[in-house]
């Protein structure tokens, strides 16, 4: 059982998202930006998804045009928005910086 858990965690680290949250609610994460078409939660304009398509974060960008990064692998920096997640949705981030990863 320990080996299965280790393999699961290892594969998440290898293929998943690189995410870190600082004590001041600043988040850095890697994934693919997708526009929200329909969701069970009602917040954010875009999501950040891992390589399997799982929604990691709901995103909004008051100073960043997230439409320019749709379907691209990016590294984002932003701040967690208090009061989320709700309705079974992901954590909510106000994106303050974004860059494409080749």
C-alpha positions as CSV (number, residue, x, y, z in Angstrom):
1,X,0.0,0.0,0.0
2,X,2.9,2.4,0.8
3,X,4.4,1.7,-2.6
4,X,1.1,2.5,-4.4
5,X,0.8,5.7,-2.5
6,X,4.4,6.7,-3.3
7,X,3.9,6.0,-7.0
8,X,0.7,8.0,-7.0
9,X,2.4,11.0,-5.3
10,X,5.4,10.7,-7.6
11,X,3.3,10.6,-10.7
12,X,1.4,13.7,-9.5
13,X,4.7,15.5,-9.0
14,X,6.1,14.3,-12.3
15,X,3.0,14.9,-14.5
16,X,0.9,17.2,-12.5
17,X,1.1,20.7,-11.5
18,X,3.9,22.6,-9.9
19,X,2.1,24.6,-7.2
20,X,3.2,26.5,-4.1
21,X,1.3,28.8,-1.7
22,X,3.1,31.3,0.4
23,X,2.0,32.4,3.8
24,X,0.6,35.7,2.3
25,X,-1.7,33.7,0.0
26,X,0.5,34.2,-3.1
27,X,0.3,31.2,-5.4
28,X,2.6,30.0,-8.2
29,X,1.3,27.2,-10.4
30,X,1.8,25.5,-13.7
31,X,-0.9,24.2,-16.0
32,X,-3.0,24.8,-19.1
33,X,-5.4,27.7,-19.2
34,X,-9.0,27.0,-20.3
35,X,-12.0,29.3,-20.7
36,X,-14.9,28.3,-18.5
37,X,-17.8,27.3,-20.7
38,X,-20.0,25.6,-18.1
39,X,-19.3,24.6,-14.5
40,X,-21.1,23.6,-11.3
41,X,-19.5,26.6,-9.6
42,X,-20.1,30.2,-10.6
43,X,-16.8,32.1,-10.3
44,X,-13.8,32.8,-12.4
45,X,-13.5,33.3,-16.2
46,X,-10.9,30.6,-16.8
47,X,-9.4,27.5,-15.1
48,X,-5.9,26.2,-14.8
49,X,-5.8,22.5,-15.5
50,X,-3.2,19.8,-15.1
51,X,-2.1,17.5,-17.9
52,X,-5.1,15.1,-17.3
53,X,-7.6,18.0,-17.6
54,X,-8.4,18.2,-13.9
55,X,-9.3,21.8,-12.9
56,X,-6.7,22.9,-10.3
57,X,-7.8,26.5,-9.9
58,X,-10.5,28.9,-11.1
59,X,-8.9,32.1,-12.4
60,X,-9.7,35.7,-12.9
61,X,-7.3,38.4,-14.1
62,X,-7.9,42.0,-13.2
63,X,-4.6,43.0,-14.6
64,X,-3.9,40.1,-17.0
65,X,-5.8,39.2,-20.2
66,X,-6.3,35.4,-19.7
67,X,-7.9,35.0,-23.2
68,X,-4.4,35.5,-24.7
69,X,-3.2,32.3,-22.9
70,X,-6.1,29.9,-23.6
71,X,-5.0,26.3,-24.3
72,X,-1.4,27.2,-23.5
73,X,0.8,25.8,-20.8
74,X,1.7,28.6,-18.5
75,X,3.2,29.5,-15.1
76,X,0.9,31.8,-13.2
77,X,1.4,33.9,-10.1
78,X,-1.5,35.3,-8.2
79,X,-3.3,35.7,-4.9
80,X,-5.9,33.3,-3.4
81,X,-9.3,34.9,-3.1
82,X,-10.8,34.5,0.4
83,X,-14.1,32.6,0.7
84,X,-13.4,29.9,-1.9
85,X,-13.8,27.2,-2.9
86,X,-17.6,26.9,-3.0
87,X,-20.1,24.7,-4.7
88,X,-17.5,21.9,-5.1
89,X,-15.3,24.1,-7.2
90,X,-11.6,24.7,-7.1
91,X,-9.6,27.4,-5.2
92,X,-10.0,30.9,-6.8
93,X,-6.9,32.9,-7.9
94,X,-6.6,36.5,-9.0
95,X,-3.7,36.2,-11.5
96,X,-1.1,38.9,-11.3
97,X,1.5,37.4,-13.5
98,X,1.6,34.8,-16.3
99,X,4.2,33.4,-18.7
100,X,4.1,30.7,-21.4
101,X,6.1,27.6,-20.8
102,X,7.7,26.1,-24.0
